[in-house]
């Protein structure tokens, strides 16, 4: 089960990785970012693939072309009819139809020049030895596709103004053959995926993200942060227990911190680098992030019922010693204080019975501080620091060990003059 819509991967995170030049490669970036991988081995293979692109960054950092050119070429090849095409029929059509000759001539020149540029400037210079063997073979297949066009020959003909009808016929025959055999479709798939991986590796390099290590016995993040923030505060976190309670006053940054932790976990399981200086974490079979739960008119669920269903789904997945990562922001805030305290106590105690999972819970009821599991250090407690100076809160957004008893509600209420406004 992957429940991560609250991380806004497509809207907020995709722009950090998407430097593509066409909608098809952009779709590949989206597909990579919105799907986690099914095993640690798959994750490590993707990491190695992306590291291969990073190792070739000096060659690929200036990779570019005109977006319009590729769109023109792609549409041109998609509309070619493969039927009965022969040298004679093509020659006749080009000789006796000025319109078709000039249209095809322009498209073929665009195709050769774009293919020639991509192949000679980038693909042929890549060191394929730094890639996983399977992907190195994919790169070789792209090179073979380009080689079949004898691009340099036609590029020379263009430069000498000697591009003739016979050249056009030759190229059209090569194109129709590759479309008919399915080689063209396979090439486009490889190229768009190539650009997606290149784009993601560019984002990793530009933002200074780090590839995580996987160890089922440890969960540690150093210098982690939410990458959408302009000036993020970086924090460290090591999980010593399977339940971590996070406290802190309103506006202190609890939700943002939980999103930052969750984002590291999610991106790691997509095989990508994470916004941290170092990360070590287990492989989780379930990732559930419940931060912005709302009432659902369509399903008929209230906010509280949404919390109940989310918790039930997580516990169902966590049984049989499965590894689950789950975040609950302000657990059970959708019910009254008395119920929230009672069922929060039951939930927190119960979650300690799932040793292979990791649960992050932000909470407000201060009475939970008296739980035996907290007093005996069976549950980790931490808080986000906030200082008061002349009754004015100063938020540091730094994560500390322990418990926050700071209450800002009354302070902010009075600071805004609501006491005076409510007097009669």
Buried (B, 14 or more C-beta within 10 A) or exposed (E): BBBBEBBBBEEBBBEBBBBBBBEBBBEBBBEBBBEBBEEEEBBBBBBBBBBBBBBBBEBBEEBEBEEEBBBBBBEBBEEBEEEEBEEEEBBEBBEEEEEEBEEBBEBBBBBBBBBBBBBBBBBEEBEBEBBBEEBBEBBEEBBEBBEEBEBEEBBEBBEEEEBEBEBBBBBBBEBBBBBEEEBBEBBBEBBBBBBBBBBBBBBBBEEEBBBBBBEEEEBBBBBBBBBBEEEBBBBBBEBEBBBBBBBBBEEBBBBBBBBBBBBBBBBBBBBBBBBBBBBBBBBBBBBBBBBEBEEEEEEEBBBBBBBBBBBEBBBEBBEEEBBBBBBBBBBBBBBEEEEBBEBBBEBBBEBBEBEBBBBBBBBBBEEBBEBEBBEEEBBBBBBBBBEEEEEEBEBEBBBBEEBBEBEBEEBBEEEEEEEEEEEE
